[in-house]
Amino acid sequence: MANLTKAKKVELSKKLKDEIVSGDIIFVAFDGLTFEKLQALRDKLKSHKSNIKVIRNSVLFYASKDGGILSDSKKPDFLKGPTAAIFVKDSDEISSVSKALLDFAKENPTLRIKGGFLSKDIITPEIIKQISKVGSKKELLAKLAGALYSSMSNMRSVVEAPVRDLAYVLTALKEKKEKGN
């Protein structure tokens, strides 16, 4: 892939455009990573329905431009230097992919998150860090369901309290009358 003709780059760019438009992407700088570590990252990402590809910046730039994500004629900073693109096929997995990347970057400081595209919007490394802390869609739905169940349980207790208290009062009155007679 070292000597790509312009026609081949255009062809790659058109193929890549569909992949860029249809999903979320995170760009990382991978210089300094050994093949084994890059392979370990690939394996880690597969479990999150994602894959990593090393693609020329110019091809990524023109594919992003053709896909309507980038409108400027100037290449953004995150498409400079050695770049790998992580394609997140399932948008519900963006949080877990971000978390996996940050964990991998802690173990391998040469891996740097450069930015990405989320729902056709440009995101910064800071936003990716925030996304990693949010949790996946499944986790958030589970928390919401738990909160709703807890609220309903508390409300049931509040609604039942007057009836239960009335029953206690009536029982106490009955016992008092029985003792009095």
C-alpha positions in Angstrom: 0.0 0.0 0.0 3.1 2.2 -0.1 2.7 3.3 -3.7 -1.0 4.0 -4.3 -2.0 5.7 -7.5 -4.4 8.6 -7.4 -7.1 6.4 -9.0 -6.7 3.7 -6.4 -6.9 6.4 -3.6 -10.1 7.7 -5.1 -11.5 4.2 -5.3 -10.5 3.5 -1.6 -12.0 6.8 -0.6 -15.4 6.0 -2.2 -15.5 2.6 -0.5 -14.5 4.1 2.9 -17.1 6.9 2.6 -20.0 4.4 3.2 -18.2 3.0 6.2 -17.6 6.5 7.7 -21.1 7.7 7.1 -22.8 4.6 8.5 -21.0 4.4 11.9 -18.9 6.1 14.5 -15.1 6.4 14.2 -12.3 7.1 16.7 -8.9 8.1 15.4 -5.7 7.1 17.3 -2.0 7.7 16.8 -0.3 4.3 17.1 3.3 5.1 16.4 5.6 3.2 18.8 3.2 0.3 19.2 4.6 -3.1 18.3 2.7 -5.4 16.0 1.8 -7.7 18.9 0.3 -4.8 20.9 -1.6 -3.6 17.8 -2.9 -7.1 17.4 -3.9 -7.2 21.1 -5.9 -4.0 20.5 -7.5 -5.5 17.5 -8.6 -8.5 19.5 -9.9 -6.4 22.3 -12.0 -4.3 19.9 -13.5 -7.3 18.2 -15.4 -8.1 21.4 -17.0 -4.7 21.2 -18.1 -5.1 17.6 -15.4 -2.8 16.3 -12.3 -3.0 14.2 -9.2 -1.0 13.6 -7.7 -0.1 10.2 -4.6 1.8 9.3 -5.5 4.0 6.5 -3.8 6.9 4.8 -4.8 10.3 6.1 -5.5 11.7 2.6 -7.9 8.8 1.9 -9.6 9.3 5.3 -9.8 13.0 4.6 -11.4 12.7 1.2 -13.8 10.0 2.3 -14.9 12.2 5.2 -15.3 15.1 2.9 -17.3 13.1 0.4 -19.5 11.8 3.2 -20.4 15.3 4.3 -18.7 15.2 7.6 -15.8 17.5 6.8 -16.5 20.6 4.8 -13.3 22.5 5.2 -10.6 22.1 2.5 -7.9 22.0 5.2 -7.1 18.6 6.8 -7.9 18.6 10.5 -5.2 18.0 13.1 -6.4 14.5 14.0 -5.7 13.4 10.4 -2.0 14.3 10.6 0.7 11.8 11.5 0.3 8.0 11.7 -3.4 7.4 12.1 -5.5 4.3 12.7 -9.3 4.4 12.4 -11.4 2.4 14.8 -14.8 1.7 13.2 -17.5 1.2 15.8 -20.2 -0.8 14.0 -22.8 -0.7 16.8 -23.4 2.8 18.0 -24.5 1.3 21.4 -20.9 0.2 21.9 -19.2 3.6 21.5 -18.9 3.9 25.3 -17.4 0.5 25.8 -15.0 1.0 22.9 -13.9 4.4 24.3 -13.4 2.8 27.7 -11.4 -0.1 26.2 -9.2 2.4 24.3 -8.5 4.5 27.3 -7.6 1.4 29.4 -5.3 0.2 26.6 -3.8 3.7 26.3 -3.0 3.6 30.1 -1.1 0.4 29.6 0.5 1.6 26.3 1.2 5.4 26.5 2.3 5.5 22.9 -1.3 5.1 21.8 -3.0 8.5 21.7 -6.6 9.2 21.0 -6.8 12.0 18.4 -10.5 12.5 17.9 -13.3 11.0 15.8 -16.7 11.2 14.4 -19.9 10.5 16.4 -23.1 10.6 14.5 -21.4 12.6 11.7 -20.1 15.2 14.3 -16.5 15.7 15.0 -15.5 14.8 18.6 -12.3 15.6 20.5 -10.3 13.3 22.8 -11.9 15.0 25.8 -15.4 14.1 24.6 -14.2 10.5 24.0 -13.0 10.4 27.6 -16.4 11.7 28.8 -18.2 9.1 26.7 -16.2 6.3 28.3 -17.4 7.4 31.7 -21.1 7.4 30.8 -21.6 3.6 30.3 -23.2 1.7 27.5 -26.8 2.0 26.5 -27.6 -1.3 28.2 -26.1 -0.1 31.4 -27.9 3.2 31.3 -31.3 1.4 30.6 -30.6 -1.0 33.5 -30.0 2.0 35.8 -33.1 3.7 34.6 -35.2 0.6 35.1 -33.8 0.2 38.6 -34.5 3.8 39.4 -38.1 3.5 38.1 -38.7 0.3 40.0 -37.3 1.9 43.2 -39.6 4.9 42.8 -42.6 2.7 42.1 -41.8 0.6 45.2 -41.5 3.7 47.4 -44.7 5.1 46.0 -46.5 1.9 46.8 -45.3 2.1 50.4 -46.5 5.7 50.7 -49.9 4.8 49.2 -50.3 1.7 51.5 -49.2 3.5 54.6 -52.6 5.2 55.5 -54.5 2.0 55.0 -52.0 0.0 57.0 -52.0 2.7 59.8 -55.8 2.6 59.8 -55.7 -1.1 60.2 -53.4 -0.8 63.2 -55.6 1.9 64.8 -58.7 -0.3 64.3 -56.9 -3.3 65.8 -55.7 -1.3 68.8 -59.3 0.0 69.4 -60.7 -3.5 69.1 -58.2 -4.8 71.7 -58.9 -1.8 74.0 -62.6 -2.5 73.9 -62.1 -6.2 74.5 -59.9 -5.4 77.6 -62.4 -2.8 78.8 -65.4 -5.2 78.8 
